[in-house]
Amino acid sequence: MTIAHAPATVRLGDLEVQRLGFGAMQLPGPEVWGEPKDPQGARAVLRRVIELGHDFIDTSWYYGPLVSNRLIAEVLHPYPRGLVIATKLGGKRTPDKGWAPALRPEELRQGCEEDLRSLKLERIDLVHLRWIGAADVPFRESLDAMIAMRAEGKIRHIGLSNVTLEQLLDALARTPIADVQNLYNVAAGEKKLSGMPKELATVEGQEKVVDFCAEKGIAFTPFFPLAIPGPRRDPPAALTAIAERHRATVAQIAIAWLLARSPTMLPIPGTSTVAHLEENWAARQIALTREDVAAIRDARA
């Protein structure tokens, strides 16, 4: 049985966007560092993003650093009406191409200013507080810094990233939260990240946040939405069989499953090629059955 009436859009506070966005993380060079290998190709991707109908782009000043933001502004500014740009604060890059927390109020403010400057914006539609557990900063101290910047008009809506259900509940008691951006994909958190809370490295912990967001009407933006098992491991048999039945790629089924998994799901797959971008966009048209969705969910357990 096909899942009926899957919503085409999702709300982010007072904004409404298509339920498939574009993640800009792959626009810079390898390891999200430096200039892209194919600068003209990266610009072509951004132009095609708008032509296809995407109205949500997720980026950050520390992608590159500053490379993805600069490309977005160069190609798309002045921005089309209705385009929502989201960024994230709380991290930074190290000279060895590593990633480190930057969660102190002054670091968050500096990052926000970098985003505003490089994107040529006066206010950012949605800014995520990306929580990195290794940081020696209280969660509420960082959250209050975000609330202060929103009060100053630099941020329109606050989102959270890499947070547990307990942290989400704590934040909601203090301020509206427009969305949650956590690791979630068909690979069941197989890809573990430095600074990830232990709860989010388990299927149970991930599902709790997804289900809570669906219940409360909060958008859930999964990062690494296409983190299917790598070359040393085959995709789950259920995923491969479903892809063959729908005459689609495994990656397309991974996106279609996310869209079917929750009505507030907002995947943001990224790519550096137009062909892959168009393939991802076409996944919106794949109608999975309830049995398909259940089989993939069972395979994650």
C-alpha positions in Angstrom: 0.0 0.0 0.0 1.4 3.4 -1.0 1.7 6.0 1.7 -0.9 8.7 0.8 -0.9 12.4 1.3 2.8 12.9 2.2 3.2 16.6 2.6 5.2 18.4 0.0 6.3 21.2 2.3 7.3 21.7 5.9 7.2 24.7 8.2 10.3 26.4 9.8 8.7 28.8 12.2 6.8 31.3 10.0 8.5 30.0 6.8 7.4 27.1 4.5 9.8 25.2 2.3 9.9 22.2 0.0 10.6 19.0 1.9 13.9 18.5 0.1 16.7 21.0 0.5 20.2 21.3 -0.7 23.2 20.9 1.6 26.3 23.0 0.5 28.9 20.9 2.4 30.2 19.3 -0.8 30.8 22.5 -2.7 34.3 23.2 -1.4 37.3 20.9 -2.1 38.0 17.5 -0.6 37.5 17.2 3.2 35.3 20.4 3.0 38.5 22.4 2.6 39.6 25.0 0.1 38.3 25.7 -3.4 36.3 23.1 -5.3 38.1 20.9 -7.8 35.7 22.2 -10.5 34.7 25.8 -9.6 32.5 26.2 -12.7 30.8 22.9 -11.9 30.1 24.0 -8.4 28.5 27.2 -9.7 26.5 25.2 -12.2 25.1 23.1 -9.4 23.9 26.2 -7.5 22.2 27.6 -10.6 20.5 24.3 -11.1 19.4 24.1 -7.5 17.2 27.2 -8.1 16.0 26.0 -11.6 14.8 22.7 -10.1 12.7 24.5 -7.5 14.8 24.1 -4.3 14.0 26.8 -1.9 16.1 25.7 1.1 19.9 25.8 1.2 21.9 24.7 4.2 25.5 26.1 4.6 28.0 27.4 7.2 30.9 29.8 7.3 33.2 27.0 8.3 32.6 25.0 5.1 35.8 25.7 3.3 36.1 27.8 5.5 34.0 30.5 3.8 34.1 28.8 0.4 30.5 27.5 0.2 29.1 30.8 1.5 31.1 32.8 -1.0 30.0 30.6 -3.9 26.4 30.9 -2.9 26.6 34.7 -2.7 28.5 34.9 -6.0 26.0 32.8 -7.9 22.7 33.5 -6.3 22.8 37.0 -4.8 20.5 38.9 -5.0 18.6 35.9 -3.8 15.4 34.7 -5.4 12.3 35.5 -3.5 11.3 32.7 -1.2 14.8 31.2 -0.9 15.5 30.2 2.7 19.2 30.0 3.7 20.1 28.2 6.9 23.5 28.2 8.6 25.1 26.6 11.7 27.3 27.9 14.4 29.2 26.1 17.1 32.1 24.7 15.1 35.3 25.8 13.4 38.1 24.4 11.3 41.7 23.8 12.5 44.8 24.3 10.3 45.1 20.5 9.9 41.7 20.5 8.2 40.1 19.2 11.5 36.9 20.2 13.2 36.7 21.8 16.7 34.0 23.3 18.9 33.4 27.0 18.9 30.5 27.3 21.3 31.4 30.2 23.6 29.1 33.2 23.2 31.9 35.3 21.6 32.7 32.5 19.1 29.1 32.1 18.2 28.7 35.8 17.6 31.9 35.9 15.5 30.6 33.0 13.4 27.3 34.7 12.9 29.0 37.8 11.7 31.0 35.7 9.2 27.9 34.2 7.8 26.1 37.5 7.5 29.1 39.1 5.7 30.0 36.3 3.4 26.3 35.6 2.4 25.6 39.3 2.0 22.6 39.1 4.4 21.3 41.4 7.1 19.5 38.6 8.8 19.8 34.8 8.5 16.5 32.9 8.1 17.6 29.9 10.2 20.7 29.4 12.3 21.5 26.1 14.1 23.3 25.8 17.3 25.5 22.8 16.5 26.3 21.1 19.8 29.7 19.4 20.0 29.9 17.5 23.2 33.6 18.0 23.8 33.0 21.7 24.4 33.6 23.1 27.9 30.6 25.4 27.7 27.1 24.9 29.3 24.4 24.2 26.8 22.2 27.0 28.1 25.0 29.5 27.9 25.4 28.8 24.2 21.6 28.8 23.6 21.2 32.1 25.4 23.8 33.6 23.1 21.7 32.5 20.1 18.6 34.0 21.7 20.4 37.3 22.2 21.4 37.4 18.5 17.8 36.7 17.5 16.7 39.6 19.7 19.2 41.8 17.9 17.7 40.9 14.5 20.7 38.9 13.2 18.8 35.6 13.3 15.2 35.0 12.3 14.8 31.4 13.7 16.9 29.2 15.9 17.5 25.5 15.2 19.5 22.9 17.0 22.0 20.4 15.7 23.5 17.2 17.1 21.3 17.4 20.2 19.6 14.8 22.4 15.9 14.7 23.2 16.8 16.0 26.7 18.6 19.0 25.3 15.8 19.7 22.8 13.2 19.7 25.7 15.5 22.0 27.7 15.7 24.4 24.8 12.0 24.4 24.1 11.4 25.4 27.7 13.4 28.6 26.9 12.6 29.5 23.3 10.9 28.3 20.1 13.0 25.9 18.1 12.3 25.8 14.3 14.1 22.5 13.5 16.5 19.9 14.6 19.4 18.8 12.5 20.8 15.5 13.6 22.5 12.5 12.0 19.9 10.2 10.6 19.9 7.9 7.6 19.2 4.3 6.4 22.6 3.3 7.8 21.4 3.7 11.4 24.1 6.0 12.6 26.8 3.8 11.2 28.8 7.0 10.7 29.7 8.2 14.1 31.1 11.7 14.6 33.5 13.3 17.1 31.5 15.1 19.8 28.3 13.1 19.1 26.3 12.4 22.2 26.2 8.7 23.1 22.4 8.7 22.8 22.6 9.7 19.1 24.9 6.8 18.2 22.1 4.4 18.9 19.0 3.7 16.8 16.7 4.2 19.8 18.2 7.6 20.6 17.9 8.8 17.0 14.3 7.5 16.6 13.2 9.3 19.8 14.2 12.7 18.4 12.6 12.0 15.0 9.3 10.9 16.5 9.2 13.8 19.0 9.7 16.3 16.2 7.0 14.7 14.1 4.6 14.8 17.1 5.3 18.4 17.8 5.4 19.6 14.2 9.1 20.5 14.4 11.1 20.1 11.2 13.8 17.4 11.3 16.7 18.0 9.0 18.9 14.8 8.8 22.5 15.4 8.0 24.5 12.8 6.1 21.1 11.7 4.6 22.9 9.5 2.0 25.4 7.9 4.4 24.5 4.4 3.2 27.1 1.7 4.0 30.4 2.3 2.3 32.3 0.2 -0.3 33.4 -2.4 2.2 29.8 -3.2 3.1 26.9 -3.9 0.9 23.6 -1.9 1.4 21.0 -3.8 3.4 19.2 -6.4 1.2 15.9 -4.7 1.8 17.2 -1.4 0.5 18.6 -3.0 -2.7 15.5 -5.0 -3.4 13.3 -1.9 -3.0 15.6 0.1 -5.3 15.3 -2.6 -7.9 11.6 -2.8 -7.6 11.2 1.0 -8.1 13.9 1.1 -10.8 15.7 3.6 -8.7 19.2 4.0 -7.2 19.9 3.0 -3.6 20.6 6.7 -2.9 17.2 7.7 -4.3 15.5 5.1 -2.1 17.4 6.4 0.9 16.0 9.9 0.3 12.5 8.6 -0.5 12.5 6.6 2.8 13.4 9.7 4.8 10.6 11.6 3.2 8.2 8.8 4.0 9.6 8.2 7.5 8.2 11.4 9.0 5.9 14.3 7.7 8.3 16.8 9.2 11.5 15.3 7.6 13.5 17.8 5.5 16.5 16.0 4.0 19.4 18.1 2.7 21.5 15.9 0.4 24.5 17.7 -1.1 26.5 17.1 -4.2 29.1 18.8 -6.4 27.6 17.6 -9.7 24.4 18.6 -11.6 23.7 15.0 -12.5 23.7 13.8 -8.9 21.6 16.9 -7.9 18.9 16.0 -10.5 18.9 12.4 -9.4 18.4 13.4 -5.8 15.5 15.8 -6.7 13.8 13.0 -8.7 13.6 10.9 -5.5 10.7 13.1 -4.4 8.5 11.3 -7.0 9.2 7.8 -5.6 6.1 6.5 -3.8 7.2 3.9 -1.3 4.7 1.5 0.3 4.2 1.1 4.0 5.8 -2.2 3.7 8.9 -0.6 2.1 9.2 1.9 4.9 8.8 -0.7 7.5 11.3 -3.1 5.9 14.0 -0.4 5.8 13.3 0.7 9.3 13.5 -2.9 10.5 16.9 -3.2 8.8 18.2 -0.3 10.8 17.6 -2.0 14.1 
